[in-house]
Amino acid sequence: MRRNYKHFSKKFERVGYEECWPWLGSKDRDGYGRYGADWLEHRAHRVAWEFAFGPVPNNLCVLHKCDNRACVNPAHLWLGTNQDNTYDRSAKGRTYQGPRSDEFRRKASAARKKWWAKNGEVKRTKHREFMKEWWIKKRRFNVLSRI
C-alpha cells in the first residue's frame, strides 16, 4: 500500500491521545472505517496501525481496546490472533446473533416444539403454514429444519 499519511489524516478527527479518533470517511456495514489506496479498500484501523507501527504480521488481527469500530487511534489498537478476536468479541457481548448462534437455535427449537404440539408432525405441505405463523423466511426455515 502506498504510504500517504497526509491524505489519511484528513479522514479522521484527532481529539486527544486518550480519546477515540473517529473515522470521518466512509464505513462498511459493520461500522469499520474504509480507506481506499492503490485501487483497494482497506479497513481504516489496520491502515492506522501500519502508519504507526509498520506492517501487520500475517495471521494477526488489529483489535480495538475501546470497542469503537470507527476509532483509528493507534493507542487504542492492539494485535491479536483470530482466537483473541473471538474472546474479545464474546467478552464485550458482540457475539454473532444469526441463524447459527446457540440462542437462535434454542428459540427456534422452542418454536418448533410449540408448533408441533399444536399441529402434529410437520409435513412438506405444512412448511408454508409454519413459516407464516412464525414469520420465518424460507432460507431460515431450511436452516431450522437441519438443526
Sequence and secondary structure as in RCSB ss.txt:
>XXXX:A:sequence
MRRNYKHFSKKFERVGYEECWPWLGSKDRDGYGRYGADWLEHRAHRVAWEFAFGPVPNNLCVLHKCDNRACVNPA
HLWLGTNQDNTYDRSAKGRTYQGPRSDEFRRKASAARKKWWAKNGEVKRTKHREFMKEWWIKKRRFNVLSRI
>XXXX:A:secstr
    HHHHHTTB    SSS  BB S B TTS BEEEETTEEEEHHHHHHHHHH    TT EEEESS  TTB  GG
GEEEE HHHHHHHHHHTT    STTSHHHHHHHHHHHHHHHHHH S  GGGHHHHHHHHT  HHHHHHHHH 
